[in-house]
Amino acid sequence: MAPATATAAANATASATATAEAEANRRVSLAWTSLAAVEDPEIPTVSIVDLGLIRSVKPQPDGRLEVGLSPTYVGCPATEVIRRSVEQALRDAQIGEFVVTSVLSPPWSSDWITAEGRRKLAIYGIAPPEHSASSMRDILRGNRPVGCPRCYSTDTECISEFGSTPCKALHRCRACLEPFEYFKCI
C-alpha cells in the first residue's frame, strides 16, 4: 500500500472511531437525562438518579448500553417497578439497544443520595439520612436527634424504627408536634 493510501486509510479509521465514540457519548448522555426524570415510586419527589440507584451507563462492544441498577436493599418491593420504569424511560428516549443489569455489590448505600436528592427529601417532609451507618445507630438510640424537616427543630423523638417503608423510620417533632419520616442510613 502506498504511503498516501495508508495515511488516508488511517485517517478514515480514526474518523470512524471518533464518530462512533461521539455517538456512544451522545447515547450515554441521553440515557442519563432520561433516567434523571424517573421518579422513585415510593417517594415521587426524588429521582432514581438522585437516590443513587443508577450505578452506571456504559457502552458495550456490541453497541448496546448497559445500565447498572441497584435496589436500596435486596427484597425491596419497588425494585421491579423501578426496573420497568427505567426500561420504559430508555425506550422513550430512543437510545437504541440497551440492557439493564442488577448491581448488588457493593450494596446500595444512603451515602449515594445526591445533595439535590437530600434537599428534595427534606422539602417533601422526609428527613434525609446522615452520611454513615454509625450515625443511624446514634439516632435510633437517641444519642443524636433528627432535625424536623418542617420546623428544623432538633427536639425530636423516634416513635418507630419502621415507617411507611422499611427504609424509613417514624419520628415526631416535640416543637411543632408533627410526625415525619426519617430516611434511614443504609
Secondary structure as the mmCIF struct_conf table of DSSP 4:
data_model
#
loop_
_struct_conf.conf_type_id
_struct_conf.id
_struct_conf.beg_label_comp_id
_struct_conf.beg_label_asym_id
_struct_conf.beg_label_seq_id
_struct_conf.end_label_comp_id
_struct_conf.end_label_asym_id
_struct_conf.end_label_seq_id
HELX_RH_AL_P HELX_RH_AL_P1 PRO A 3 LEU A 35
TURN_TY1_P TURN_TY1_P1 ALA A 36 ALA A 37
HELX_LH_PP_P HELX_LH_PP_P1 VAL A 38 VAL A 38
STRN STRN1 GLU A 39 GLU A 39
HELX_LH_PP_P HELX_LH_PP_P2 ASP A 40 ASP A 40
BEND BEND1 PRO A 41 ILE A 43
TURN_TY1_P TURN_TY1_P2 PRO A 44 THR A 45
BEND BEND2 VAL A 46 VAL A 46
STRN STRN2 SER A 47 SER A 47
TURN_TY1_P TURN_TY1_P3 ILE A 48 GLY A 52
STRN STRN3 ILE A 54 PRO A 59
TURN_TY1_P TURN_TY1_P4 PRO A 61 ASP A 62
BEND BEND3 GLY A 63 GLY A 63
HELX_LH_PP_P HELX_LH_PP_P3 ARG A 64 ARG A 64
STRN STRN4 LEU A 65 LEU A 69
BEND BEND4 THR A 72 TYR A 73
TURN_TY1_P TURN_TY1_P5 VAL A 74 GLY A 75
TURN_TY1_P TURN_TY1_P6 PRO A 77 ALA A 78
HELX_RH_AL_P HELX_RH_AL_P2 THR A 79 ALA A 93
TURN_TY1_P TURN_TY1_P7 GLN A 94 GLN A 94
BEND BEND5 GLU A 97 GLU A 97
STRN STRN5 PHE A 98 SER A 102
BEND BEND6 SER A 105 PRO A 106
HELX_LH_PP_P HELX_LH_PP_P4 PRO A 107 TRP A 108
HELX_RH_3T_P HELX_RH_3T_P1 SER A 110 TRP A 112
BEND BEND7 ILE A 113 ILE A 113
HELX_RH_AL_P HELX_RH_AL_P3 ALA A 115 TYR A 124
TURN_TY1_P TURN_TY1_P8 GLY A 125 GLY A 125
STRN STRN6 ILE A 126 ALA A 127
HELX_LH_PP_P HELX_LH_PP_P5 PRO A 128 PRO A 129
BEND BEND8 HIS A 131 SER A 132
HELX_RH_AL_P HELX_RH_AL_P4 ALA A 133 LEU A 140
TURN_TY1_P TURN_TY1_P9 ARG A 141 GLY A 142
BEND BEND9 ASN A 143 ARG A 144
HELX_LH_PP_P HELX_LH_PP_P6 PRO A 145 CYS A 148
TURN_TY1_P TURN_TY1_P10 PRO A 149 CYS A 151
BEND BEND10 THR A 154 THR A 154
STRN STRN7 THR A 156 SER A 160
BEND BEND11 GLU A 161 GLU A 161
BEND BEND12 SER A 164 THR A 165
TURN_TY1_P TURN_TY1_P11 PRO A 166 CYS A 167
STRN STRN8 LYS A 168 CYS A 173
TURN_TY1_P TURN_TY1_P12 ARG A 174 CYS A 176
STRN STRN9 PRO A 179 PHE A 183
#
